[in-house]
Amino acid sequence: MRDRAALDRAALHAVLDDGLVAHLGFVRDGAPVVLPTAYGRDGDTLYLHGSSGARYLTGDTLPCCVTVTHLDGIVHARALMHFSMNYRSAVVHGDARRVTGDDERLHALRVVVEHLTPGAWDHARRPDRRELAATAVFALDLAEASVKSRSGPPSDDEADVAAGLAWAGVVPLRTVAGPPETAPDLRGHRPVPDHVRDRRHTGG
């Protein structure tokens, strides 16, 4: 449905920035693989990470497809044919390149961490050399990407609207951050830090 496509880069960035989980798809040994993963965006580069020991993350490049989707509502129509979803989605295709330089690897990991938990990079211990060696980092250019979305009420046929035989409307859906839960083995009196306490993420 072409009317649901957005062509500007700002729409792509907004979908990616509002999400927390990406699905990384690729082909390995002749079979499709789709994995959920955390990610982060820096300009027109999407950073992804995984285990350096994973056999599917070998090589200097990874031909892949990355998707991020927000489900904003279930659309109830008068006719089942017109039931739908309100959503925002981004699909990115390309050859992700393995990040090998130490400076960019640290930068990429910071981008991923700060996207998922803003403020955490300067609060917690940073990765040591052993942890860096265990982590594979890939960078995917956002040059080839598409964005689609739907919002608003159902699109029923006029005859079904006139007949009025069923309820129609939208059930909104959202993800909301709850109150922080302190780890039971936390030593000493450490209050919840501001960057955790003030987190108010709402997304798809």
RODO-2510 file (C-alpha; in nm, 4 decimals, decimal comma):
residues 204
     n   res          X          Y          Z
     1     m     0,0000     0,0000     0,0000
     2     r     0,1922     0,2961    -0,1347
     3     d    -0,0124     0,5465     0,0633
     4     r     0,1452     0,4105     0,3837
     5     a     0,5021     0,4787     0,2711
     6     a     0,7077     0,7710     0,4023
     7     l     0,9944     0,8987     0,1898
     8     d     1,1818     1,1425     0,4142
     9     r     1,4843     1,0459     0,6249
    10     a     1,3316     1,2034     0,9353
    11     a     1,0539     0,9427     0,9344
    12     l     1,3099     0,6613     0,9095
    13     h     1,5173     0,8049     1,1930
    14     a     1,2090     0,8488     1,4110
    15     v     1,1000     0,4853     1,3741
    16     l     1,4506     0,3613     1,4550
    17     d     1,5019     0,6018     1,7456
    18     d     1,1688     0,5097     1,9066
    19     g     1,2392     0,1355     1,8968
    20     l     1,4411    -0,0890     2,1248
    21     v     1,4532    -0,4234     1,9410
    22     a     1,5514    -0,4873     1,5799
    23     h     1,5100    -0,8136     1,3917
    24     l     1,8211    -0,9026     1,1945
    25     g     1,7572    -1,1330     0,9000
    26     f     2,0145    -1,3091     0,6822
    27     v     2,0815    -1,6413     0,5093
    28     r     2,3292    -1,8860     0,6596
    29     d     2,4086    -2,2284     0,5150
    30     g     2,1186    -2,1899     0,2727
    31     a     1,8586    -2,1299     0,5440
    32     p     1,6939    -1,8046     0,6590
    33     v     1,7828    -1,6786     1,0076
    34     v     1,6050    -1,3957     1,1946
    35     l     1,7388    -1,2786     1,5302
    36     p     1,6114    -1,0109     1,7710
    37     t     1,8875    -0,7766     1,8824
    38     a     1,9582    -0,4401     2,0419
    39     y     2,0880    -0,1654     1,8150
    40     g     2,1752     0,2010     1,7986
    41     r     2,1783     0,4702     1,5312
    42     d     2,4442     0,7315     1,4670
    43     g     2,3424     0,9530     1,1778
    44     d     2,2825     0,7245     0,8804
    45     t     2,4645     0,4277     1,0339
    46     l     2,2924     0,1518     1,2275
    47     y     2,5134    -0,0387     1,4706
    48     l     2,4355    -0,4002     1,5626
    49     h     2,6189    -0,6332     1,7978
    50     g     2,6401    -1,0026     1,8773
    51     s     2,8759    -1,2729     1,9987
    52     s     3,2065    -1,2977     1,8142
    53     g     3,1834    -1,6741     1,8669
    54     a     2,8570    -1,7054     1,6761
    55     r     2,9139    -1,8910     1,3503
    56     y     2,6610    -1,6739     1,1698
    57     l     2,8631    -1,3576     1,2410
    58     t     3,1786    -1,4633     1,0601
    59     g     3,3274    -1,2686     0,7734
    60     d     3,3900    -0,9017     0,7064
    61     t     3,0428    -0,8330     0,5654
    62     l     2,6945    -0,9597     0,6398
    63     p     2,4279    -0,9226     0,3681
    64     c     2,1174    -0,8659     0,5744
    65     c     1,7772    -0,7104     0,6296
    66     v     1,6970    -0,5272     0,9537
    67     t     1,3419    -0,4430     1,0612
    68     v     1,2037    -0,2340     1,3470
    69     t     0,8285    -0,2305     1,4095
    70     h     0,6024    -0,0460     1,6526
    71     l     0,2500    -0,1763     1,7065
    72     d     0,0387     0,1231     1,8077
    73     g    -0,3109    -0,0241     1,7964
    74     i    -0,5474    -0,2971     1,6823
    75     v    -0,8054    -0,1645     1,4362
    76     h    -1,1519    -0,3191     1,4720
    77     a    -1,3653    -0,2761     1,1628
    78     r    -1,7284    -0,3576     1,0918
    79     a    -1,6158    -0,6201     0,8383
    80     l    -1,3379    -0,8684     0,9148
    81     m    -1,1749    -0,7920     0,5805
    82     h    -1,0937    -0,4414     0,7048
    83     f    -0,9472    -0,5321     1,0436
    84     s    -0,5968    -0,3876     1,0582
    85     m    -0,3178    -0,2550     1,2794
    86     n    -0,1895     0,0931     1,3444
    87     y     0,1868     0,0654     1,3194
    88     r     0,5184     0,2226     1,2215
    89     s     0,7873     0,0115     1,0577
    90     a     1,1300     0,0482     0,9011
    91     v     1,3065    -0,2041     0,6781
    92     v     1,6760    -0,1627     0,5967
    93     h     1,8661    -0,3703     0,3386
    94     g     2,2398    -0,3783     0,2825
    95     d     2,5774    -0,5330     0,3486
    96     a     2,6659    -0,4702     0,7119
    97     r     3,0426    -0,4325     0,7578
    98     r     3,2310    -0,5716     1,0535
    99     v     3,3712    -0,2946     1,2735
   100     t     3,7325    -0,3787     1,3563
   101     g     3,8981    -0,0576     1,4755
   102     d     3,9076    -0,0207     1,8538
   103     d     3,7892     0,3408     1,8494
   104     e     3,4867     0,2740     1,6287
   105     r     3,4031    -0,0466     1,8179
   106     l     3,3880     0,1452     2,1456
   107     h     3,1900     0,4220     1,9778
   108     a     2,9452     0,1707     1,8297
   109     l     2,8920    -0,0018     2,1631
   110     r     2,8346     0,3322     2,3288
   111     v     2,5736     0,4165     2,0630
   112     v     2,3934     0,0859     2,1279
   113     v     2,4070     0,1195     2,5077
   114     e     2,2964     0,4831     2,5077
   115     h     2,0087     0,4034     2,2738
   116     l     1,8830     0,1282     2,5020
   117     t     1,9645     0,2936     2,8359
   118     p     2,0602     0,6622     2,8057
   119     g     2,3188     0,7599     3,0662
   120     a     2,4431     0,4061     3,1351
   121     w     2,7738     0,4366     2,9466
   122     d     2,9119     0,6884     3,1971
   123     h     2,7567     0,5118     3,4976
   124     a     2,8600     0,1475     3,4721
   125     r     3,1984    -0,0195     3,4093
   126     r     3,2981    -0,0103     3,0462
   127     p     3,3903    -0,3270     2,8533
   128     d     3,7411    -0,4606     2,9054
   129     r     3,9566    -0,6199     2,6348
   130     r     3,8230    -0,9699     2,7022
   131     e     3,4646    -0,8515     2,6702
   132     l     3,5440    -0,6561     2,3564
   133     a     3,7021    -0,9653     2,2026
   134     a     3,3824    -1,1595     2,2744
   135     t     3,1649    -0,9006     2,0994
   136     a     3,1127    -0,8671     1,7260
   137     v     3,0012    -0,5270     1,6009
   138     f     2,8544    -0,4522     1,2572
   139     a     2,7674    -0,1220     1,0895
   140     l     2,4840    -0,0993     0,8387
   141     d     2,4369     0,2030     0,6142
   142     l     2,0796     0,3320     0,5991
   143     a     2,1009     0,4150     0,2281
   144     e     1,8516     0,1449     0,1249
   145     a     1,5546     0,1674     0,3581
   146     s     1,1770     0,1961     0,3532
   147     v     0,9256     0,3231     0,6070
   148     k     0,5557     0,2464     0,6271
   149     s     0,2888     0,3322     0,8803
   150     r    -0,0844     0,3313     0,9441
   151     s    -0,2835     0,5403     1,1887
   152     g    -0,6429     0,6378     1,2502
   153     p    -0,9820     0,4617     1,2487
   154     p    -1,0937     0,1653     1,0369
   155     s    -1,1630     0,2025     0,6653
   156     d    -1,4983     0,0326     0,6267
   157     d    -1,7175     0,0092     0,3195
   158     e    -2,0035     0,2584     0,3207
   159     a    -2,2607    -0,0235     0,3224
   160     d    -2,1123    -0,1680     0,6438
   161     v    -2,1045     0,1767     0,8051
   162     a    -2,4711     0,2285     0,7188
   163     a    -2,5696    -0,1166     0,8440
   164     g    -2,4107    -0,0547     1,1841
   165     l    -2,4014    -0,4246     1,2734
   166     a    -2,0718    -0,4251     1,4646
   167     w    -1,8566    -0,2054     1,6863
   168     a    -1,5689    -0,0295     1,5132
   169     g    -1,2703     0,1560     1,6544
   170     v    -0,9121     0,1244     1,7706
   171     v    -0,7592    -0,0409     2,0771
   172     p    -0,4370     0,1576     2,1420
   173     l    -0,1226    -0,0310     2,2448
   174     r     0,1975     0,1058     2,3973
   175     t     0,5096     0,0061     2,5889
   176     v     0,5719     0,1950     2,9129
   177     a     0,8700     0,1830     3,1485
   178     g     0,7716     0,0773     3,4990
   179     p     0,9402     0,1705     3,8278
   180     p     1,3013     0,0467     3,8600
   181     e     1,3578    -0,2750     4,0578
   182     t     1,6886    -0,2771     4,2488
   183     a     1,9017    -0,5931     4,2237
   184     p     1,8747    -0,8005     4,5440
   185     d     2,2547    -0,8350     4,5698
   186     l     2,3295    -0,4601     4,5423
   187     r     2,5788    -0,3747     4,8153
   188     g     2,5633    -0,0589     5,0220
   189     h     2,3121     0,2182     4,9931
   190     r     2,2957     0,3148     4,6301
   191     p     1,9937     0,5167     4,5248
   192     v     1,8456     0,4655     4,1802
   193     p     2,0446     0,6985     3,9500
   194     d     1,8677     0,9835     3,7773
   195     h     1,9102     0,8394     3,4275
   196     v     1,7256     0,5236     3,5404
   197     r     1,4626     0,6857     3,7589
   198     d     1,3673     0,9418     3,4966
   199     r     1,3357     0,6898     3,2138
   200     r     0,9960     0,7240     3,0546
   201     h     1,0057     0,5261     2,7298
   202     t     0,6859     0,4793     2,5360
   203     g     0,7089     0,2987     2,2085
   204     g     0,5684     0,0216     1,9989
***
